[in-house]
Amino acid sequence: MNEAGFRLFPAIDLRDGKCVRLYQGDFDAETVYDDDPVRVAREFDAAGTSWIHVVDLDAARTGDATNLSVIEAICGAVSCRVQTGGGVRSVDAARDRLRAGVARVVIGTAAVEEPEIVAELCALYPGQVAVGLDARGREVATRGWVQGTGRDLLEVVALFGDVGVSALVVTSIGHDATFLGPDLDQLGAVLAGTEVPVLASGGVGTLDDLRALSTFERAGRRFAGVIVGKALYERRFTLDEALAVTEA
């Protein structure tokens, strides 16, 4: 990520233009938290976050840039950096997101199915490409988490060690939106298996979870940051409290 310390990435998940959260990636288990994601982004920005993580859930399922205009509006409304993924499956799709104003694109399904796209994008946009890996246990899932691949998480991680990826965004599907705490066994294995900065995602429910992630160490390495969504929307803690823990 080319920046020191442990960073908080408050999340905005987009579906039909609204700010939502899914339970363990289930599109039939959706909660709508706000019909104005731009307003939510402004609130995150005003609190002092340095990044916002935006996912286009519609595009993650279909590959179509359904919420591109919303992402562009978010980028235009905030001063912090925006990282976005969901349905970025081609060079053109990544270029569209970057032109919309995002600081970094996250390549998920395409990274698993066509890893050469990641290398091409890293060459075109150095420092602006991350890889998103979503896994149930050690099995990587794609296409909005609905398709299992049969591929081992650490084997896929190894594909991106030297192509110029700025971060790996690793989501524990079984912990996502559950408040069960992060899957430190899974995430720690990734941390030990790569030199690429790792962002942890899934399961955060308390400030203690954030503290645990911020100090967790494996093989002499620490996480570069954490993505938090539902815990903020459900008011388990405030963004101010989270920033005090993660970026103090």
Secondary structure, DSSP 8 states (H G I E B T S, - for coil): --S-S-EEEEEEEEETTEEEEEETTEEEEEEEEES-HHHHHHHHHHHT-SEEEEEEHHHHHH---TTHHHHHHHHHH-SSEEEEESS--SHHHHHHHHHTT-SEEEE-HHHHH-THHHHHHHHHSTT-EEEEEEEETTEEEETTTTEEEEEEHHHHHGGGSSS--SEEEEEEGGGTTS-S---HHHHHHHHHT-SS-EEEES---SHHHHHHHHH-EETTEE-SEEEE-HHHHTTSS-HHHHHHHH--
